Amino acid sequence: MYINKKKPKTVNAFQRVKVDEVKFADERLQDNSYWALDDTGSGYGAKAQEVLGQVRGRDFRHEKTKKKRGTYRGGQIDLQSHSIKFNYSDEE
């Protein structure tokens, strides 16, 4: 029984972006992880992602600094571009 005979309101959490209303311009934008790229391979970025991808917060800076000291041997540095070209309506 409710004292004021009103049902309690359900509280909706604030969402700046409505997830169900988002439309992606390109399918590749749905997954923003490193491994979603076409050719991640086994180069420098892949090895760094394996090591640093698990680290969060203050520990990330510590691990990154350790890797920069010169004993870290990643792999071959990939120069391939993974950018996405957007079409804007005012550029037509």
PyMOL commands that set and color helices and strands:
alter all, ss='L'
color gray80, all
select helices_A, chain A and resi 19-21+27-29+34-36+44-52+58-67+89-91
alter helices_A, ss='H'
color red, helices_A
deselect
rebuild
show_as cartoon
